[in-house]
Amino acid sequence: MDKKPYVVADCDIPFLRGVLEPYARVDYKKGNRITRTDLKEADVLIVRTRTRCDETLLAGTPVRLIATATIGHDHIDSEYCAQNGIQVTTAQGCNARGVLQYVMGALARLAARDGWHPCDRTLGVVGVGNVGSLIAEYGELFGFRVLRCDPPRAEAEGSENFCMLDTLLESSDIVTCHVPLTRTGSCPTDRMADAAFFASMKKGAVFINTSRGRIIEDAPLIESLQQGRLSHAVIDTWNNEPEINLELLKLATFTTSHIAGYSIQGKAAGTAAVVRSVSRLYGWPLNDWYPAQVTPSHPDPSITWERMSREMPRYFDIEAETARLKSHPESFEQIRNSYDYRTEFF
């Protein structure tokens, strides 16, 4: 009888326990504590963002597949993996509707606080991939004037539906970022939101980041908030997590512990993606697996801004989450790991 493949998996990935066990030996460990020793016999590694997958972790191990239950993959050294025959798969798009819920929930509360309606505002979406496309789509549905900036897409598809970043920044009342973290290429996003970025933004604008903490330089954002050039910041992803900037935490209107995409449907989709990746590798009958205990999202294209604003607090209370983190910033990781996954509204 052939030896079963050996899988090492982050123990905090929901719905995973028991799924692969009929086909593989599975060992569950805390993501930030996985070591090279743990992988000395591992064929597959299943992770979240808390596991840095690079030469230090992987050298000399038999790992042939890294499946991350996240849309981002900057925690994985893709070049090293490619050079060493390690396949990498992600869960692209899995949390898009969770982030949509988060952003629209934040905007609904800001609108109620400051007394505006979407028809009075221009929404600038930086990065128009799986998440940004949904933000733009629902933004227009709700009545926002929407500007889109995505240089790689503009180059590939033509610039007709996109604008330059400077144009977006100077014209938008709200700027929301949905970019991957990249350090090379023609449009690197590492530290893209720098002093020039914030200086270019429309006075009184709102800045939202739910993508990656490292796209921001904290100091100029803090200065912009202190001087009143920006009216609000909504921050879910931070530099140096979990040791986040306490001054930015104090000044930002809404602050959360990297949970923008933490819907139960998003987590189910992320876990389904890694299960399917392993299933394809070994030819197991799990290519259509989805957690039986989770009801998939059923988007309602007839939803209105008024209904969304009225009903959203039942699904996601961003003010309560902000109070939780601001009261206990030292518990960032605990708050994140113990978050009660919300049901998607959309």
N, C-alpha and C positions, 0 to 999 in steps of 0.2 A: 504494500500500500504506500502511495506517495506521501511524503511528509507534508502536513498542512502548512501553508504560508504563515509566517509570524508577523503580526500587526502590532505596532505600538501606537496608542491613541491618547489624545488629550482627554482626560476624564471629565472635563466640563463641557464637552460637546453633547448636547441633549439628544435623546431618542436613539443613541447609538448602541447602548449596551444590549447585547443579545442578538443583534442583527447579523453580525459577521461570524459569531461563534460556531454555527453549524459547519462553516467552511474553513475557518482559520483559528489559530491560537491568537488570542487578543490580550494585550496587557495595557491597562489604563493607568496613566500617570498625570500629575499636574503639569500643564504645558510648560511653565517656566522652570521646571525642574528636570526635564528630560535631558539625559546626558549621553555621551557617546557610548558609555558602558551599557546603557539601556538598549542601544541599537546594535550591539555586536552580533546579534543573530537576526535582526529585523529585516523583513523584506519590504514592508510598507510602513510609512509614518503618516499618521493623520493628525493634523494640528489646527490651531487657531493662530492669531497674531502673536501670542505670547511665547512662541517657540522660534528662536532664531536658527534657521536652517542654513548653515554655512559649512565651510571646510572643518572648522573646529568641532562641529557636532557630527559631521558625516564621514570624514576621512577614515578609510579602513573598514567601513561598515558595508553590509550587503544590500542596503536600502536601494530599491529600484523604482519606487514611486513615493512621492510626497503629495498627499491630497490635503489641501487646506479648505476648511469649511467657511472661508471668507472670500469676499470679492477682491480684496487687496492681496498683494503678494510681495510687498517690499520687505517682509521678514524672511524671505527666501532668496538665497544667492542663486539666481537663475542661471548666471553664467557658469558658476561652478557646477551646478547640476547638469547643464547641457554638456559640459566638457567631460563629465564623468558618467554619462549615460543614465542619469536619474530623471525620470519623467515627473513633471510638475503639473498638477491640475488645480483649478480654483473653482469657486462657486459663483461665477460671474452672474450678477443680477439677482442673487437670492434675496437680498434685503432691500431691494429698490422700493417696494411699497411701504416697508417699515420706515425708511428715511423720508419718503413722501409724507407719510403720516406725521412724522416728527416736525418737518419743516412747516407744513401747513398748520399744524397745531401751534407752533411758535408764532407764526404770522397772525393767526386768529386772535391770540392773546395780546399781541402787540397792537393790532387794529382796535381791539376793545379798549386797551389802555389809552391809546393816543387819538382815537376817534377818526379813523380813516376807513375807506372802503377800497377794495382792489382796483376799481375803475379810476381811482385817484393816484395810483402808484405804478411805477415801472419796476419790473422784477428782472434783474440781471442774473443769468445762469451761466456760471463759468465751469465748463466741462459738461458736454451734452451726450453722455453715454447712457447706460441703463438707468441710472438714477436721475441724472440731469434731464433726460428726455421726458421722464414722467413729471418732474417738477415743472418743466416748461409747458407740457400738455395741460396739466391741471391748473397751472397759473393762468393760461389763456381761457380755460373753461370758467374760471372764477372771475374773470374780468380784468386781470392785470395786463398791461402792455409788457410783453416779454421780449428781452434781448438775449441772444445766445452767442456765446464765445467758445469756440472749440477749433483752434488752428489746425490740428490734424484732420478733423472732419472737413473743414473748409477747403483744405488742400485737396482732399480726396474727392469731395462731392461738388466743389464750387462754392463760392463765397456768398451766393445770393441769400441764404437763410441765416448767415452768421455775420457778426461784426467783430471789429478789433477790440482788444481788451481795453484800451484807453477810452474808446467810445462808450463801451459798456459802463466803465467806472464813473465817467463824468455824467452819464445820463440816468443812472439807476438809483431809485430810492432804496432798493434792497439788493444786495449782492450776496448770492449763495454759491458756495464752492463745492463742486462734485468731481474733482480731478483725482487721478491716481498720483502717487508719489513717484516722480521720475527725476533723475539727476543728470541724465544725458539727453542727447537729441536736440532738435531745433527749438523745442518748447519745454525745457525742464520746469517742473513745478516745485522743486525743493526751494523753500523760502521765497516763493513767488509773491506772497502777500507781504511785501517789505515796505519801507518808508515811502517810496515812490508810489506804490500801489495805494496805500491809505491816503496819501496826499492828493491823489487823483480822484478819489471818491467824492461824490456829491455831498455838500455840507448837509448834515443831519441824516445821512443815510444809515441803514442797518447793515451789519456784516454778519453772515452766518457761515460757520464752518462745521461740516459733518463728514469731511473727507479724511484728511490726515493732518495730525498736529504739525508736522514738519513743513507744511506749506506756508506756515505763518512765521513771521518774526514777531515775537511777543512785544518787544519794547515799543515799536512804532504804533502797534495797535493800542497798547496801554496809553500812550501819549495822546492818541486821537480821541480816546474816550475821556481822558482827564480834561482835555481842552475843549470838549464838546463838539469837535468836528464830526464825530459819529454820534448818533442818538442812542444806538443800542448795539450790543454784540450778543450773538447766540453761539456758544461754544460747546461742542460735544467731544471733539478730538483735540488733544493737547500735546504740546512739546513735553518730553521727559515723563510721560506717564509711567508710574502713578504719582511721581513727585511733581505735581503741576504747579504753575505759577500762581501764587496766592493773591498777588495784586490783580492779575487778570480775572481770577475767580471773583474777587470783590467787585470789580467794575462792570463785568459783563452782566447783562440783564437776566439771561437764562443760561444756566451752566449744568451740564450733565456728564456722566462718567463713561463716555464712549458707548452709549446705548442707543444711538439714533436708529440703528437698524435692528434693534432687539425686539422684533415681533415674533410671536410663536410661529407664524407662517414662514417668516424669513429664516428662523432657526431650523425649522423643518426642511426647508428647501436647501439650506446649506449642508445639513447632514445627508439629505438625499443625494446631493451632488457628490460627496465623498464616497458614499456607499456605491454609487453607480460607477465611479472611477475605478474602484477596486474590483467591482464586478466585471467590468469590461476587460481589465487586465487578466483576470483568471477565468473568464467565461462562466461566471456564476449566474444564476437566474434572478438577479436583483436589479436589472437595468431599469425597471419601472417602479422600484421601491419608493414608498413615501410613508411617513408615520401614520398608522391607522388612527391614532388618537387625535390627529390634527385635521381640522376642516380647512381646505384650501381657500384662498381669497376668491371672492366673486365681485369684481369691480362694478360699480354702478355709475355709468356715464351720465346719468341724469342728476347727479348730486349737485347741490347749489352751495355757494359760499355760506349763506345764512344757515342752512341745515348743518353743514360741516362744523361751523363755529359753535352752534348750539349743542351738538351732540358729542363733539370731540372730547370734552373732559371726562366722559364716561369711559373712554378708551385710553386716553393719554393725558395726564395732568402734568404739564411741563413745569408749572409753578411749584408743585409738591416735590418733584425731582430736584429742582434747583435748590429748594430749601434744604433738602437732605444732604446734597453735596456741600453747600456752603457752610452747613453746620458741622460737617465732619470730613473735611478734605483729606485728612490723614487716612480715611477709610475708603479711598477711591477704588482700590482693587476689590475690596470686600463688597462695596456697593454694586460694582459692576457684576461681579460673579454671582451675587445673590439676587440680581434683578428679576422681578416677576415678569416674564415675557408677556407683552401686551397683545391683544387681538387686533389685527389690522382693521382700520375703519373703512378704508377704500376697497 
